[in-house]
């Protein structure tokens, strides 16, 4: 099986599974987490809209079955601030 075929098979299976999810309660947040099409889109694309590499998408989709157990068992939240370079054009 070719890499793209393997990827498409995994993507289709995970999407089918993901669509069955609606929400789960997160004790750390003290609220429900909802699984929307935006969430699945985030697995495939970066914030900039650029597609993630197939390798990265497969990695993220491989971890997807762990999402609900992790959310349901979360006891604390860690906040991080990050600095990212701002790309300027025409300067």
Secondary structure, 3 states (H helix, E strand, C coil): CCHHHHHHHHHHHHHHHHHHCCEEEECCCCEEEECCHHHHHHHHECCCCCECCHHHHHHHHHHHHHHHHHHHHCCCCCCCCCCCCCCCCCC
